[in-house]
Amino acid sequence: MSLTLSDVKRIANLAQLDMTDAHAEIALGELNGIFALAEQMQAVDTTGVAPLSHPLAARLPLPLRLREDVVTEEDHRADYQAPAPATQDGLYLVPKVIE
């Protein structure tokens, strides 16, 4: 896939970018370079290659450092909502501002 100069200008217009013709030419070259790299990566045969959880996992075993999923803090919602003018079911009530 490659872009044309009109594609770059249309994308810049959609993104509301003010792009000069010189800058559009530079962006065109850079974007086409990115697409060329993506096509090269897609062409690589990866059958039989297991996905890695970490870039270094292929060289050395990395155990996952997980912590226990436990509550470590107290619930202070009632304390935080005490000074509020109005609350209901744990939510702050505010005046309607949109008609």
Beta strands, then each sheet from edge to edge (+ up, - down):
strand 1: 87-88
strand 2: 91-92
sheet 1: 1+ 2-
end
